[in-house]
Structures are given as C-alpha cells and as structure tokens.
Amino acid sequence: MVLALLNDEQQMLREMMGSLAGSVRAGNPRDIAESDRGKGWAALAEAGMLGLRVRDGSGAPTGSGVDAAIVAEALGGALAPLPYLGSAVLATELLALAGAPADLLQRAADGAERHAVLLTRDLSGIAAADDLGGAVAFDSWGATHGLALADGRRLVRVPLDGAAKRRPGADLTRELARFTGPAPADAEEIGRPLDPADLDRWRALGLTAVAADAVGAMRAALDGVVAYSKERVAYGQQIGSFQAIQHMCADALVHCEAASACVSYAAWAADEAEPADALLAAHTAKAYTASAALDVAETVMQVYGGIGHTWEHVAHLYARRVLLDRQVLGDAGHSLLRVADLRLGEGPGPEEG
C-alpha cells in the first residue's frame, strides 16, 4: 500500500488550513447562526482552496486529492458551516470532468458562483435529471444551481430557486434543499457526456473527501473530550485517571488513526491510481470511516456525560456532522458491498455517479 506522506507544501497547507479553519470554527449552535459565512467563503477563495479541482492547461487538477482531503479534514474538525464539500469538491469536480466552460469554473474558483450536486433521496448517488422529485441538494448554502445526470452520462444544471425547498437538516452546519416537483424547464446541459471512468473518478474523490471531513470531526471531538477528562473531577479524581475512560478514549484514538490511514491512501489514489483502484480505495475508506465515526461520536458523548447532551454544547454538533457524512454517497453497508464487487470482479459495472 502507498501512503500519502505529505510533502513540505502539503505540510504548510495543513498548517495554513488549521489557522483558516479556526477563524470559522463553530463551538455551539449560536456560533453557526451568527457565523459570517460570506467572509469565510471569501477567505477560502482568496487562499485558492475553492479552485483546487479546477484543471490547469495540461488538464490536471490545480490541487491533488491529498490537498482536497487536507482542506476537508480541517474544515470538518472546525465544524465550519461552509459548503466546501458540496461546492468546491463534489460540484467543481463534476463540472471539470465534464469539460464545463472555463469562465464558469473560474467563477466557482473565485467563490462568485456556487453549485450543489443533486443526490437521490437516500443520498447514495447523483439524481437523474428526469426524476428530481425528492432529490436533495447537498451542502447547498448559497448555491444557485443543482447538478444532475441525464441518461446517466450528460451533466445538467437546474436552477434551485423556486424549485427546491431549503430546510435545515440533522447536521446544523450544512444546508440541504429538496426538490418537490419535476425539473424546471430551463435546465441546461453542461459540457460533454461523462464516460464511466469519469464517474468512477468523481465518486472516488467524493467518497474520500466526505471521509476526510468525518476524520477531521472525529479527531477534533476526541481531542476536546480528552482535554475535558483532564479537568473534570468526580469522586475527588480527574475522570481521565479512570481506567474505563482511558480505554474508551484509547479505542477511539485507534479508530481515528485507522480512518486517517485509509483516507490518506484513498486521497493519493484519487488522482494517481487507475479509476477502479481509486474507487476501491475510496470505498474502503468510506466503509471504515462511516463505521468508526459512529463509535467515536458515541464515546465522546459518553465521556462528556450530561453536559455533552445539552443544546449549548459542541458534542452533538460533531455527532450530527459525522452522522450525515456516514450517509453521503452511500453508507458503510453500501461501500462494503462495492468493495466486495470490486475485489471479486463481479461488480454491476461502473458506478452511477
């Protein structure tokens, strides 16, 4: 297995993103409501993070899958209420693979225009343009258009205003919008038809970025509760000195490190491996992370105790974030079945988005 060992530039990117993400960090529901999302989005654009998946003159992405995963992990750990996954990764990658006009991609990179990918009702794949009833625009804050597939290959964008009803989801840091009727008449086809390898590449990157977001949230949640366990006193002792608490946190750390290793390889494979191998790595990362994230979230809530169950506390925000990440582009069971299909060479063919 090849691990994505960070080079000097990527180490600097991680440090820079740690600082930038800290400026948009949400520590409780009030922070989310009062957050200046426009300012945070502009900061990401100015740093070049929104254009990482825009292609350069050679046709290669400006930033690698590893770069995109570093950004996703940092923003996930900060519970940033910004649509990096939905717009800068999922939507921009889809537009770039389809050969969307350069000016459209540049507006996305500049933060001037946002798209959201329309997912099926169960969030497992891209919605069909001729059946948008119940389709969900994921991570859609500020998005003017949604992206869907016509005939499984042609990328179509449809306006969201008036056609999709925006509503809060379980994850308070990301906005969802649901279509309640058919596709608007002014749907527009973008670029060229996507081939199976394109769709596999897109899903591989998408799964990896979603898993990276979850890893960031898992790590930050665990770091917070470990610090809490060193201060909280019960029965005259810091609760972090109790062996049961130590074992729970140690198990959660193992989950975080294992998930990080899976994501690290998948992030490298997203650009460097063949599409089928990249997809296998991504499904492996998603399957493990989706399962581990739930265990870590439950551990964090248990160690915090009663205070972790209050509305004002940050613990439930981490739990909500990873619970949504578990479902996007398929849950652990879905990815495990795809791993089996790919390993046995008996898959049903290319991924549908």
C-alpha positions as a printed NumPy array, in Angstrom:
array([[  0.   ,   0.   ,   0.   ],
       [  1.192,   3.534,  -0.814],
       [  0.55 ,   6.071,   1.93 ],
       [  0.161,   9.755,   1.169],
       [  3.166,  11.13 ,   3.032],
       [  2.822,  14.882,   2.97 ],
       [  5.455,  16.928,   1.204],
       [  6.645,  20.296,   2.508],
       [  3.983,  22.236,   0.609],
       [  1.219,  19.968,   1.926],
       [  2.528,  20.339,   5.477],
       [  2.312,  24.093,   5.   ],
       [ -1.192,  23.697,   3.587],
       [ -2.227,  21.725,   6.674],
       [ -0.837,  24.406,   8.983],
       [ -2.453,  27.209,   6.98 ],
       [ -5.805,  25.418,   6.952],
       [ -5.59 ,  24.871,  10.69 ],
       [ -5.403,  28.633,  11.116],
       [ -8.039,  29.439,   8.497],
       [-10.461,  26.819,   9.801],
       [-10.038,  28.203,  13.295],
       [-11.398,  31.54 ,  12.085],
       [-14.678,  29.898,  11.025],
       [-14.924,  27.37 ,  13.849],
       [-18.342,  26.642,  15.353],
       [-18.357,  25.828,  19.051],
       [-22.115,  25.812,  19.61 ],
       [-25.359,  26.363,  17.664],
       [-25.226,  30.122,  18.26 ],
       [-21.846,  30.31 ,  16.502],
       [-23.411,  28.713,  13.433],
       [-26.322,  31.133,  13.394],
       [-24.053,  34.16 ,  13.838],
       [-21.287,  32.993,  11.516],
       [-20.28 ,  35.326,   8.673],
       [-20.313,  32.63 ,   6.   ],
       [-19.674,  35.085,   3.209],
       [-16.447,  36.23 ,   4.851],
       [-15.339,  32.638,   5.445],
       [-16.109,  31.668,   1.855],
       [-14.159,  34.666,   0.568],
       [-11.191,  33.636,   2.714],
       [-11.218,  30.142,   1.182],
       [-11.383,  31.657,  -2.298],
       [ -8.538,  34.076,  -1.599],
       [ -6.397,  31.188,  -0.343],
       [ -7.083,  29.263,  -3.556],
       [ -8.93 ,  26.436,  -1.827],
       [-12.078,  26.678,  -3.96 ],
       [-10.162,  26.095,  -7.177],
       [ -8.143,  23.039,  -6.189],
       [-10.077,  20.79 ,  -8.574],
       [-10.168,  23.212, -11.498],
       [ -7.953,  21.896, -14.324],
       [ -4.842,  23.707, -15.478],
       [ -3.578,  23.994, -19.055],
       [ -2.364,  20.39 , -19.056],
       [ -5.73 ,  19.059, -17.938],
       [ -4.507,  18.156, -14.445],
       [ -6.224,  19.422, -11.293],
       [ -4.666,  22.5  ,  -9.728],
       [ -4.591,  20.65 ,  -6.412],
       [ -4.315,  16.932,  -5.746],
       [ -6.741,  14.644,  -3.979],
       [ -4.44 ,  14.839,  -0.969],
       [ -4.714,  18.637,  -0.974],
       [ -8.516,  18.448,  -1.145],
       [ -8.576,  15.932,   1.728],
       [ -6.359,  18.164,   3.889],
       [ -8.795,  21.06 ,   3.434],
       [-11.84 ,  18.851,   4.048],
       [-10.343,  17.423,   7.249],
       [ -9.507,  20.863,   8.616],
       [-12.988,  22.248,   7.922],
       [-14.648,  19.128,   9.308],
       [-12.672,  19.464,  12.521],
       [-13.724,  23.091,  12.821],
       [-17.397,  22.283,  12.117],
       [-17.15 ,  25.045,   9.539],
       [-20.619,  25.932,   8.151],
       [-19.208,  26.396,   4.638],
       [-20.124,  24.279,   1.571],
       [-16.585,  23.217,   0.705],
       [-17.559,  19.587,   0.161],
       [-20.737,  20.325,  -1.735],
       [-19.466,  23.119,  -3.971],
       [-15.656,  23.12 ,  -4.184],
       [-15.219,  19.333,  -4.286],
       [-18.313,  17.464,  -5.483],
       [-19.739,  20.1  ,  -7.833],
       [-16.487,  21.569,  -9.167],
       [-15.001,  18.125,  -9.84 ],
       [-18.114,  17.095, -11.741],
       [-18.072,  20.283, -13.802],
       [-14.352,  19.912, -14.543],
       [-14.683,  16.284, -15.636],
       [-17.487,  17.257, -17.999],
       [-15.357,  20.   , -19.54 ],
       [-17.532,  22.868, -18.354],
       [-16.74 ,  26.327, -19.792],
       [-13.597,  27.88 , -18.337],
       [-15.394,  31.039, -17.206],
       [-17.915,  29.013, -15.208],
       [-15.132,  27.097, -13.451],
       [-13.256,  30.322, -12.786],
       [-16.323,  31.861, -11.141],
       [-16.543,  28.78 ,  -8.933],
       [-12.85 ,  29.077,  -8.021],
       [-13.3  ,  32.76 ,  -7.221],
       [-16.261,  31.987,  -4.961],
       [-18.576,  34.063,  -7.13 ],
       [-20.846,  31.176,  -8.133],
       [-21.792,  28.009,  -6.297],
       [-23.335,  24.746,  -7.451],
       [-24.644,  21.814,  -5.44 ],
       [-24.84 ,  18.208,  -6.599],
       [-28.375,  16.809,  -6.547],
       [-28.375,  13.463,  -4.786],
       [-31.007,  10.746,  -4.657],
       [-33.34 ,  10.717,  -1.666],
       [-31.079,   8.288,   0.195],
       [-28.022,  10.433,  -0.672],
       [-26.255,   7.47 ,  -2.289],
       [-25.699,   8.875,  -5.8  ],
       [-26.376,  11.613,  -8.305],
       [-30.054,  12.138,  -9.049],
       [-31.48 ,  11.597, -12.526],
       [-32.476,  14.827, -14.253],
       [-35.815,  13.369, -15.38 ],
       [-36.753,  12.272, -11.85 ],
       [-35.905,  15.053,  -9.419],
       [-38.888,  14.548,  -7.135],
       [-37.374,  14.235,  -3.66 ],
       [-33.811,  14.846,  -4.883],
       [-31.607,  16.549,  -2.298],
       [-29.166,  19.375,  -2.989],
       [-26.387,  18.527,  -0.547],
       [-24.353,  21.219,   1.226],
       [-26.188,  23.837,  -0.783],
       [-25.688,  27.105,   1.118],
       [-25.544,  29.907,  -1.454],
       [-25.864,  27.539,  -4.43 ],
       [-27.838,  28.92 ,  -7.363],
       [-27.912,  25.708,  -9.417],
       [-28.035,  21.981,  -8.839],
       [-26.241,  19.345, -10.923],
       [-27.908,  16.12 , -12.067],
       [-27.342,  13.458, -14.741],
       [-29.48 ,  12.915, -17.829],
       [-29.342,   9.423, -19.321],
       [-26.688,   8.552, -16.748],
       [-23.978,  10.496, -18.605],
       [-24.962,  14.043, -19.575],
       [-24.43 ,  16.687, -16.906],
       [-27.376,  19.032, -16.462],
       [-27.696,  22.036, -14.22 ],
       [-31.024,  23.285, -12.963],
       [-31.85 ,  26.456, -11.008],
       [-32.611,  25.852,  -7.353],
       [-34.627,  28.973,  -6.609],
       [-38.32 ,  28.191,  -6.681],
       [-37.801,  24.511,  -7.49 ],
       [-36.114,  23.322,  -4.307],
       [-37.199,  23.997,  -0.755],
       [-34.321,  24.817,   1.555],
       [-34.615,  23.417,   5.036],
       [-32.352,  22.615,   7.983],
       [-31.142,  19.041,   8.315],
       [-29.876,  16.991,  11.238],
       [-26.421,  18.479,  10.632],
       [-26.749,  22.109,  11.643],
       [-23.544,  23.111,   9.829],
       [-24.689,  22.182,   6.295],
       [-27.745,  23.238,   4.355],
       [-29.943,  20.887,   2.352],
       [-32.599,  21.671,  -0.247],
       [-35.178,  19.202,  -1.535],
       [-36.916,  19.199,  -4.895],
       [-40.65 ,  18.854,  -4.589],
       [-41.51 ,  18.593,  -8.262],
       [-40.125,  17.86 , -11.728],
       [-37.028,  19.501, -13.195],
       [-37.52 ,  23.124, -14.238],
       [-37.991,  23.744, -17.94 ],
       [-34.846,  25.867, -18.136],
       [-32.452,  23.017, -17.296],
       [-29.137,  23.453, -19.121],
       [-26.743,  20.767, -20.367],
       [-23.11 ,  21.42 , -19.431],
       [-20.004,  20.214, -21.246],
       [-19.564,  16.784, -22.808],
       [-21.07 ,  13.45 , -21.751],
       [-19.233,  11.789, -18.887],
       [-17.747,   8.356, -19.532],
       [-17.734,   5.556, -16.899],
       [-14.149,   6.323, -15.877],
       [-15.093,   9.961, -15.235],
       [-17.927,   8.943, -12.952],
       [-15.682,   6.493, -11.104],
       [-13.079,   9.237, -10.622],
       [-15.743,  11.612,  -9.353],
       [-17.144,   9.159,  -6.859],
       [-13.678,   8.15 ,  -5.662],
       [-12.787,  11.754,  -4.871],
       [-16.206,  12.437,  -3.371],
       [-16.099,   9.438,  -1.041],
       [-12.579,  10.337,   0.03 ],
       [-13.399,  13.975,   0.752],
       [-16.508,  13.046,   2.748],
       [-14.477,  10.531,   4.752],
       [-11.772,  13.172,   5.339],
       [-14.406,  15.569,   6.676],
       [-15.548,  12.87 ,   9.097],
       [-11.968,  12.16 ,  10.197],
       [-11.499,  15.846,  10.975],
       [-14.663,  15.907,  13.083],
       [-13.713,  12.649,  14.841],
       [-10.244,  13.921,  15.77 ],
       [-11.459,  17.299,  16.994],
       [-14.238,  15.749,  19.056],
       [-11.837,  13.269,  20.668],
       [ -9.221,  15.949,  21.363],
       [-11.866,  18.044,  23.075],
       [-13.171,  15.313,  25.315],
       [ -9.67 ,  14.136,  26.284],
       [ -8.864,  17.697,  27.384],
       [-12.153,  17.75 ,  29.316],
       [-11.307,  14.456,  31.048],
       [ -8.127,  16.055,  32.426],
       [-10.14 ,  18.814,  34.102],
       [-13.442,  17.229,  35.129],
       [-13.326,  15.928,  38.687],
       [-15.569,  13.15 ,  40.038],
       [-15.186,  11.343,  43.355],
       [-12.187,  13.536,  44.065],
       [-10.292,  12.418,  40.942],
       [ -9.911,  13.657,  37.389],
       [-12.114,  11.392,  35.3  ],
       [ -9.257,  10.923,  32.858],
       [ -7.487,   8.88 ,  35.52 ],
       [-10.266,   6.262,  35.481],
       [ -9.209,   3.18 ,  33.555],
       [-12.603,   2.796,  31.874],
       [-12.389,   6.33 ,  30.475],
       [ -8.81 ,   5.758,  29.34 ],
       [ -9.767,   2.577,  27.482],
       [-12.714,   4.242,  25.778],
       [-10.573,   7.149,  24.593],
       [ -7.741,   4.842,  23.529],
       [-10.139,   2.788,  21.408],
       [-11.494,   5.985,  19.865],
       [ -7.944,   7.108,  19.031],
       [ -7.283,   3.793,  17.279],
       [-10.417,   4.379,  15.19 ],
       [ -9.257,   7.896,  14.286],
       [ -5.781,   6.77 ,  13.271],
       [ -7.057,   3.828,  11.231],
       [ -9.619,   6.   ,   9.454],
       [ -6.945,   8.595,   8.742],
       [ -4.68 ,   5.949,   7.188],
       [ -7.489,   4.715,   4.93 ],
       [ -8.298,   8.266,   3.823],
       [ -4.628,   9.05 ,   3.262],
       [ -4.244,   6.241,   0.746],
       [ -7.57 ,   6.951,  -0.935],
       [ -6.639,  10.633,  -1.319],
       [ -3.413,   9.686,  -3.092],
       [ -5.21 ,   7.114,  -5.255],
       [ -7.913,   9.576,  -6.346],
       [ -5.526,  11.061,  -8.921],
       [ -2.648,   8.607,  -9.177],
       [ -4.289,   5.172,  -9.408],
       [ -6.45 ,   3.677, -12.141],
       [-10.154,   4.569, -11.728],
       [-11.143,   1.103, -10.45 ],
       [ -8.293,   1.064,  -7.924],
       [ -9.083,   4.608,  -6.809],
       [-12.708,   3.614,  -6.325],
       [-11.735,   0.545,  -4.306],
       [ -9.553,   2.646,  -2.016],
       [-12.285,   5.251,  -1.612],
       [-14.993,   2.712,  -0.775],
       [-12.642,   1.076,   1.729],
       [-12.001,   4.436,   3.397],
       [-15.7  ,   5.32 ,   3.457],
       [-16.765,   1.919,   4.8  ],
       [-14.325,   2.043,   7.701],
       [-14.767,   5.72 ,   8.487],
       [-18.566,   5.539,   8.404],
       [-18.493,   2.776,  10.994],
       [-15.719,   4.225,  13.14 ],
       [-17.232,   7.716,  13.189],
       [-20.355,   6.475,  14.944],
       [-18.289,   4.677,  17.605],
       [-16.152,   7.751,  18.234],
       [-19.182,  10.063,  18.412],
       [-20.855,   7.759,  20.937],
       [-17.677,   7.558,  23.032],
       [-17.34 ,  11.342,  23.096],
       [-20.934,  11.765,  24.248],
       [-20.463,   9.154,  26.995],
       [-17.255,  10.666,  28.348],
       [-18.727,  14.158,  28.458],
       [-21.705,  12.798,  30.358],
       [-24.723,  15.007,  30.959],
       [-23.151,  18.236,  29.708],
       [-22.485,  16.621,  26.333],
       [-26.223,  16.153,  25.826],
       [-27.118,  19.817,  26.214],
       [-28.043,  22.021,  23.256],
       [-25.375,  24.611,  24.021],
       [-22.521,  22.066,  23.996],
       [-20.434,  21.225,  20.939],
       [-20.608,  17.439,  21.297],
       [-23.881,  16.962,  19.438],
       [-22.62 ,  19.118,  16.558],
       [-19.775,  16.671,  15.962],
       [-22.192,  13.751,  16.184],
       [-24.579,  15.37 ,  13.707],
       [-21.767,  16.129,  11.248],
       [-20.39 ,  12.589,  11.161],
       [-23.864,  11.057,  11.01 ],
       [-24.554,  12.96 ,   7.793],
       [-21.113,  12.1  ,   6.422],
       [-21.95 ,   8.436,   7.034],
       [-24.848,   8.624,   4.571],
       [-23.475,  10.809,   1.775],
       [-22.646,   8.712,  -1.339],
       [-23.717,   5.567,   0.47 ],
       [-23.386,   4.25 ,   3.997],
       [-20.904,   1.672,   5.293],
       [-23.009,  -1.243,   4.064],
       [-23.192,   0.207,   0.563],
       [-19.423,   0.693,   0.404],
       [-18.709,  -2.776,   1.783],
       [-20.833,  -4.316,  -0.954],
       [-18.969,  -2.286,  -3.568],
       [-15.621,  -3.389,  -2.089],
       [-16.77 ,  -6.998,  -2.428],
       [-17.92 ,  -6.4  ,  -6.016],
       [-14.628,  -4.769,  -6.983],
       [-12.489,  -7.389,  -5.256],
       [-14.369, -10.278,  -6.825],
       [-14.601,  -8.636, -10.208],
       [-18.354,  -9.208, -10.172],
       [-19.497,  -5.615,  -9.904],
       [-22.609,  -4.402, -11.723],
       [-20.45 ,  -2.185, -13.915],
       [-19.367,   1.424, -13.46 ],
       [-20.712,   3.451, -10.573],
       [-23.806,   5.517, -11.273],
       [-22.394,   8.839, -10.22 ]])
